[in-house]
Amino acid sequence: MKKILIADDEEVLRMLIVDTLEEDHLQLDEAEDGIEALSLIKKEQYDLLILDYMMPEKSGIEVLMETRKLAIPQPKVLMLTAKSQQKDQDEMYKEGANYFLAKPFSPIELLSIVEDMLGD
């Protein structure tokens, strides 16, 4: 079973992502801020992190940077962001993101990207 962590401070968006990805072969965990996300990442082994770029406490990019420093099997990372300028994309990729998706996004597009990232 593949494990995904969804970290976003917007509850409605987390619910949309969960509804989109809810399948038998996926375990979906949620975090409402960067600190909660890091706490879960240190306890669990995830195949994919879906991180909002702008969250309270710690941003998604900070979570990404700290995750890449941990001596754990490295999960793939999909960044969700309203910051879609080239310099923002470059920063995400430089810090180790595998993919970024600009908000607002299509649930069908999200599902397709997640399936590709997980190799399904």
NUSEPA-504209 format. One record per residue: x, y, z of N, C-alpha, C in turn; residue in one letter; residue number from 1. Coordinates in pm, 1 decimal. Layout:
<pts>
<pt <X, Y, Z>, <X, Y, Z>, <X, Y, Z>, a, NUM>
...
</pts>
This chain:
<pts>
<pt <84.1, -118.0, 0.0>, <0.0, 0.0, 0.0>, <89.1, 125.1, 0.0>, m, 1>
<pt <64.3, 216.4, -91.3>, <139.7, 341.1, -101.4>, <87.6, 440.6, 2.7>, k, 2>
<pt <182.1, 516.0, 61.6>, <145.6, 613.6, 164.7>, <175.0, 755.2, 116.4>, k, 3>
<pt <74.7, 840.8, 131.6>, <85.1, 980.1, 88.6>, <53.6, 1071.1, 206.6>, i, 4>
<pt <134.8, 1175.0, 223.2>, <106.2, 1279.6, 320.2>, <62.0, 1404.0, 243.7>, l, 5>
<pt <-54.4, 1456.4, 282.4>, <-109.1, 1577.9, 223.4>, <-96.6, 1687.9, 328.6>, i, 6>
<pt <-14.2, 1787.8, 301.3>, <7.2, 1896.8, 396.5>, <-38.6, 2028.3, 333.2>, a, 7>
<pt <-147.4, 2081.7, 386.2>, <-202.4, 2207.6, 337.4>, <-283.3, 2269.2, 450.5>, d, 8>
<pt <-272.9, 2400.0, 469.2>, <-345.4, 2465.5, 577.7>, <-492.8, 2488.6, 545.2>, d, 9>
<pt <-532.5, 2467.6, 421.0>, <-672.5, 2483.6, 382.6>, <-744.4, 2348.7, 390.6>, e, 10>
<pt <-832.6, 2336.5, 489.1>, <-903.7, 2209.9, 511.0>, <-984.5, 2168.3, 388.7>, e, 11>
<pt <-1049.1, 2263.5, 322.2>, <-1131.2, 2231.6, 205.3>, <-1044.5, 2171.5, 94.3>, v, 12>
<pt <-925.6, 2226.3, 75.9>, <-835.8, 2172.5, -26.5>, <-787.9, 2032.1, 10.2>, l, 13>
<pt <-755.8, 2011.2, 138.1>, <-716.8, 1875.6, 180.7>, <-830.1, 1777.0, 153.8>, r, 14>
<pt <-953.1, 1817.7, 182.2>, <-1067.9, 1730.2, 158.0>, <-1082.0, 1698.9, 9.2>, m, 15>
<pt <-1061.8, 1798.6, -76.9>, <-1069.4, 1776.5, -221.7>, <-962.3, 1677.0, -266.3>, l, 16>
<pt <-840.8, 1693.0, -214.6>, <-731.8, 1602.3, -251.7>, <-761.4, 1460.5, -203.3>, i, 17>
<pt <-807.7, 1447.6, -80.1>, <-841.7, 1315.4, -25.7>, <-952.0, 1251.6, -109.8>, v, 18>
<pt <-1056.5, 1328.3, -141.0>, <-1165.6, 1273.8, -223.2>, <-1116.2, 1230.3, -360.6>, d, 19>
<pt <-1022.6, 1305.6, -417.1>, <-968.1, 1274.4, -549.2>, <-882.5, 1148.0, -547.3>, t, 20>
<pt <-803.8, 1131.8, -440.0>, <-706.3, 1022.3, -435.6>, <-753.5, 899.5, -359.3>, l, 21>
<pt <-868.9, 908.4, -295.1>, <-914.4, 798.9, -209.6>, <-934.7, 670.9, -290.3>, e, 22>
<pt <-845.4, 578.2, -268.5>, <-851.4, 447.4, -333.6>, <-804.3, 342.4, -234.2>, e, 23>
<pt <-834.3, 217.3, -261.8>, <-798.8, 109.0, -170.6>, <-648.2, 93.4, -152.2>, d, 24>
<pt <-570.0, 122.3, -255.8>, <-426.8, 95.9, -248.4>, <-345.0, 216.1, -198.4>, h, 25>
<pt <-413.1, 318.7, -146.4>, <-343.2, 435.8, -94.2>, <-380.6, 461.1, 51.1>, l, 26>
<pt <-280.0, 492.3, 132.6>, <-305.3, 540.4, 268.3>, <-277.5, 689.8, 266.0>, q, 27>
<pt <-377.2, 769.3, 303.2>, <-365.4, 914.1, 298.8>, <-363.5, 971.4, 439.6>, l, 28>
<pt <-257.1, 1042.8, 473.5>, <-247.3, 1113.6, 599.9>, <-252.9, 1262.2, 570.8>, d, 29>
<pt <-296.6, 1339.8, 670.2>, <-310.4, 1483.9, 651.3>, <-237.3, 1560.8, 760.1>, e, 30>
<pt <-185.6, 1678.0, 720.9>, <-124.3, 1772.1, 814.8>, <-174.0, 1911.0, 778.0>, a, 31>
<pt <-199.1, 1993.4, 880.6>, <-252.7, 2127.0, 853.0>, <-147.5, 2236.7, 855.2>, e, 32>
<pt <-23.4, 2201.5, 888.3>, <84.7, 2299.1, 881.4>, <218.1, 2226.7, 866.7>, d, 33>
<pt <323.1, 2303.8, 846.1>, <454.2, 2245.6, 821.2>, <512.6, 2170.3, 939.2>, g, 34>
<pt <487.1, 2216.8, 1059.8>, <540.6, 2147.9, 1178.1>, <475.1, 2010.7, 1194.3>, i, 35>
<pt <344.0, 2004.5, 1177.7>, <274.6, 1875.7, 1185.3>, <323.3, 1782.3, 1074.8>, e, 36>
<pt <345.0, 1837.5, 955.8>, <394.5, 1756.6, 844.2>, <530.3, 1696.2, 876.7>, a, 37>
<pt <622.9, 1776.3, 926.7>, <756.3, 1725.2, 961.4>, <749.9, 1619.4, 1070.0>, l, 38>
<pt <663.0, 1639.8, 1167.0>, <646.8, 1541.1, 1274.2>, <603.7, 1406.0, 1216.2>, s, 39>
<pt <509.1, 1407.6, 1124.5>, <462.5, 1283.3, 1062.0>, <570.4, 1221.0, 974.8>, l, 40>
<pt <644.1, 1304.4, 901.3>, <750.3, 1254.5, 813.5>, <858.5, 1183.3, 893.9>, i, 41>
<pt <884.7, 1230.8, 1014.1>, <986.6, 1169.0, 1099.0>, <938.9, 1036.7, 1160.5>, k, 42>
<pt <806.5, 1015.5, 1165.5>, <750.3, 894.0, 1225.5>, <714.0, 787.3, 1123.3>, k, 43>
<pt <674.5, 832.5, 1004.7>, <621.8, 742.1, 902.8>, <710.7, 745.4, 779.0>, e, 44>
<pt <702.1, 640.7, 699.3>, <773.7, 637.1, 571.9>, <672.0, 658.6, 460.0>, q, 45>
<pt <682.0, 773.1, 392.6>, <587.6, 808.0, 286.2>, <649.2, 785.2, 149.1>, y, 46>
<pt <563.5, 747.3, 55.5>, <604.9, 733.1, -83.4>, <596.5, 867.7, -155.6>, d, 47>
<pt <503.0, 952.3, -109.8>, <480.1, 1080.6, -174.7>, <434.9, 1183.3, -71.8>, l, 48>
<pt <492.4, 1303.4, -82.0>, <448.0, 1417.8, -2.8>, <383.0, 1516.8, -97.9>, l, 49>
<pt <263.2, 1561.2, -64.0>, <196.8, 1668.2, -137.6>, <197.7, 1788.2, -44.2>, i, 50>
<pt <281.6, 1886.7, -75.8>, <305.5, 1998.9, 14.4>, <257.6, 2130.1, -46.7>, l, 51>
<pt <179.6, 2203.3, 31.7>, <143.9, 2339.2, -5.1>, <266.2, 2427.3, 16.5>, d, 52>
<pt <295.2, 2513.9, -77.5>, <412.6, 2600.7, -65.5>, <397.7, 2694.4, 54.1>, y, 53>
<pt <280.3, 2756.8, 70.5>, <259.9, 2856.6, 175.7>, <170.7, 2800.3, 286.0>, m, 54>
<pt <234.9, 2763.2, 396.9>, <163.7, 2714.1, 514.4>, <215.6, 2789.4, 636.3>, m, 55>
<pt <135.0, 2793.6, 743.5>, <183.8, 2855.8, 866.9>, <289.1, 2767.9, 935.7>, p, 56>
<pt <359.4, 2826.9, 1026.9>, <463.8, 2761.2, 1106.3>, <587.8, 2731.0, 1022.8>, e, 57>
<pt <576.4, 2644.2, 925.0>, <683.8, 2614.3, 830.0>, <619.9, 2601.2, 692.8>, k, 58>
<pt <682.8, 2662.9, 594.9>, <629.3, 2655.7, 458.5>, <658.9, 2517.7, 398.7>, s, 59>
<pt <592.5, 2489.5, 289.5>, <617.7, 2364.0, 219.7>, <761.2, 2351.6, 172.8>, g, 60>
<pt <820.8, 2462.8, 131.1>, <960.1, 2458.6, 85.7>, <1052.9, 2429.1, 203.3>, i, 61>
<pt <1021.4, 2482.5, 322.3>, <1101.1, 2451.8, 441.6>, <1087.8, 2304.6, 479.4>, e, 62>
<pt <965.7, 2251.3, 468.5>, <943.8, 2108.7, 495.6>, <1023.7, 2025.3, 396.5>, v, 63>
<pt <1019.5, 2063.4, 270.1>, <1095.4, 1993.6, 166.2>, <1244.7, 1994.1, 198.6>, l, 64>
<pt <1297.4, 2110.9, 231.9>, <1440.5, 2122.8, 260.8>, <1480.2, 2037.0, 381.0>, m, 65>
<pt <1399.8, 2038.4, 486.5>, <1431.4, 1958.8, 605.2>, <1416.9, 1809.7, 578.5>, e, 66>
<pt <1318.2, 1771.8, 496.9>, <1299.4, 1631.0, 462.2>, <1419.4, 1578.0, 385.4>, t, 67>
<pt <1472.1, 1657.3, 293.9>, <1586.0, 1614.1, 213.6>, <1712.5, 1596.0, 297.5>, r, 68>
<pt <1717.0, 1655.4, 416.2>, <1832.6, 1640.5, 505.8>, <1822.1, 1517.2, 595.7>, k, 69>
<pt <1702.2, 1459.1, 606.5>, <1681.3, 1344.0, 694.2>, <1740.9, 1217.5, 633.0>, l, 70>
<pt <1793.5, 1133.0, 718.1>, <1850.5, 1005.0, 673.1>, <1740.2, 900.2, 669.4>, a, 71>
<pt <1645.2, 920.7, 579.8>, <1532.7, 828.6, 562.8>, <1518.6, 800.0, 413.6>, i, 72>
<pt <1446.3, 693.9, 378.9>, <1416.4, 678.2, 236.0>, <1342.0, 803.6, 188.6>, p, 73>
<pt <1391.8, 865.9, 85.4>, <1337.7, 993.9, 41.1>, <1210.0, 976.6, -41.2>, q, 74>
<pt <1101.9, 1038.3, 5.9>, <976.9, 1031.9, -70.8>, <982.8, 1126.0, -190.3>, p, 75>
<pt <899.5, 1100.0, -286.6>, <880.6, 1194.9, -396.1>, <799.3, 1311.7, -340.7>, k, 76>
<pt <816.3, 1429.2, -400.5>, <748.9, 1548.8, -350.2>, <679.9, 1623.3, -463.8>, v, 77>
<pt <550.9, 1646.2, -443.2>, <469.4, 1727.9, -531.3>, <435.0, 1855.5, -455.5>, l, 78>
<pt <478.5, 1969.1, -507.6>, <448.9, 2098.0, -445.2>, <323.2, 2155.8, -508.4>, m, 79>
<pt <229.4, 2200.0, -423.6>, <111.3, 2271.8, -468.9>, <134.2, 2418.5, -437.6>, l, 80>
<pt <109.6, 2505.6, -533.9>, <140.4, 2645.2, -508.1>, <63.9, 2741.2, -597.2>, t, 81>
<pt <37.2, 2857.0, -541.3>, <-13.7, 2968.4, -620.1>, <103.9, 3048.1, -675.8>, a, 82>
<pt <224.6, 3016.0, -628.3>, <345.8, 3084.7, -673.8>, <400.3, 3010.4, -795.5>, k, 83>
<pt <359.2, 3055.1, -912.7>, <395.3, 2978.8, -1032.1>, <492.9, 3051.8, -1123.7>, s, 84>
<pt <561.5, 3152.2, -1071.3>, <663.2, 3218.0, -1152.3>, <782.9, 3124.5, -1167.6>, q, 85>
<pt <858.4, 3144.8, -1273.8>, <971.8, 3057.1, -1302.6>, <1071.4, 3051.4, -1187.4>, q, 86>
<pt <1098.8, 3165.2, -1121.6>, <1195.3, 3165.8, -1011.6>, <1146.8, 3078.9, -895.6>, k, 87>
<pt <1014.7, 3075.8, -871.4>, <959.7, 2991.5, -765.5>, <972.0, 2843.7, -802.5>, d, 88>
<pt <943.2, 2812.3, -928.8>, <958.0, 2674.3, -976.1>, <1103.3, 2630.0, -965.0>, q, 89>
<pt <1194.0, 2717.8, -1006.9>, <1336.6, 2685.2, -999.6>, <1379.1, 2654.8, -856.3>, d, 90>
<pt <1329.4, 2734.3, -760.6>, <1364.0, 2711.9, -619.8>, <1312.0, 2576.3, -572.0>, e, 91>
<pt <1189.0, 2543.3, -608.0>, <1131.7, 2415.1, -565.7>, <1213.4, 2297.4, -619.9>, m, 92>
<pt <1248.5, 2303.9, -747.0>, <1326.2, 2196.0, -806.4>, <1467.2, 2190.3, -748.0>, y, 93>
<pt <1526.4, 2305.5, -722.4>, <1661.0, 2311.4, -663.9>, <1662.8, 2243.9, -526.5>, k, 94>
<pt <1555.6, 2259.4, -450.9>, <1548.7, 2201.7, -316.4>, <1504.5, 2056.1, -316.4>, e, 95>
<pt <1471.7, 2000.4, -432.7>, <1443.0, 1857.8, -438.9>, <1300.2, 1818.6, -470.0>, g, 96>
<pt <1216.6, 1914.1, -509.5>, <1080.8, 1877.2, -550.0>, <1087.7, 1798.2, -680.1>, a, 97>
<pt <997.7, 1702.4, -695.1>, <992.0, 1623.7, -817.5>, <895.8, 1683.7, -919.4>, n, 98>
<pt <797.1, 1757.1, -868.9>, <695.3, 1812.9, -957.1>, <627.9, 1926.7, -883.3>, y, 99>
<pt <572.8, 2021.3, -959.4>, <491.9, 2124.7, -896.7>, <363.4, 2139.5, -975.4>, f, 100>
<pt <257.6, 2175.6, -904.4>, <126.6, 2193.0, -965.4>, <71.4, 2325.8, -916.5>, l, 101>
<pt <37.6, 2414.0, -1010.3>, <-13.7, 2546.3, -976.0>, <-160.7, 2538.7, -934.3>, a, 102>
<pt <-194.0, 2616.8, -831.7>, <-333.9, 2631.2, -789.6>, <-396.0, 2743.1, -870.3>, k, 103>
<pt <-523.0, 2734.8, -905.3>, <-610.2, 2618.9, -887.5>, <-574.2, 2510.2, -989.8>, p, 104>
<pt <-604.8, 2387.2, -954.4>, <-571.8, 2275.1, -1041.8>, <-693.2, 2186.1, -1060.4>, f, 105>
<pt <-688.1, 2105.6, -1162.4>, <-794.8, 2010.5, -1191.4>, <-770.6, 1882.6, -1110.5>, s, 106>
<pt <-873.5, 1830.1, -1043.1>, <-856.8, 1702.9, -971.9>, <-810.7, 1590.0, -1065.0>, p, 107>
<pt <-855.6, 1591.6, -1188.7>, <-813.6, 1489.3, -1285.1>, <-664.1, 1501.5, -1313.0>, i, 108>
<pt <-615.3, 1625.5, -1325.5>, <-472.6, 1648.2, -1346.7>, <-392.4, 1600.6, -1225.0>, e, 109>
<pt <-442.0, 1631.7, -1105.0>, <-375.0, 1587.3, -982.1>, <-366.3, 1435.4, -979.0>, l, 110>
<pt <-474.6, 1367.5, -1005.5>, <-477.1, 1221.9, -1003.5>, <-377.8, 1164.3, -1104.0>, l, 111>
<pt <-374.1, 1219.4, -1222.4>, <-280.5, 1172.0, -1324.6>, <-135.4, 1189.8, -1281.2>, s, 112>
<pt <-102.9, 1306.0, -1223.7>, <34.1, 1332.7, -1178.0>, <72.0, 1237.3, -1064.9>, i, 113>
<pt <-17.3, 1218.3, -969.4>, <11.0, 1128.7, -856.1>, <32.7, 984.9, -906.0>, v, 114>
<pt <-52.4, 939.5, -996.7>, <-34.9, 804.7, -1051.5>, <99.6, 789.6, -1120.8>, e, 115>
<pt <139.6, 891.2, -1197.5>, <270.4, 889.0, -1263.6>, <382.8, 886.8, -1161.5>, d, 116>
<pt <371.5, 969.5, -1057.6>, <477.5, 978.9, -957.6>, <492.3, 850.2, -877.0>, m, 117>
<pt <381.0, 780.5, -855.0>, <385.2, 655.9, -777.7>, <411.6, 534.7, -865.4>, l, 118>
<pt <415.0, 556.2, -996.2>, <443.1, 445.8, -1086.8>, <326.5, 355.0, -1110.4>, g, 119>
<pt <204.6, 408.3, -1086.7>, <84.1, 326.3, -1109.7>, <35.1, 339.9, -1251.6>, d, 120>
</pts>
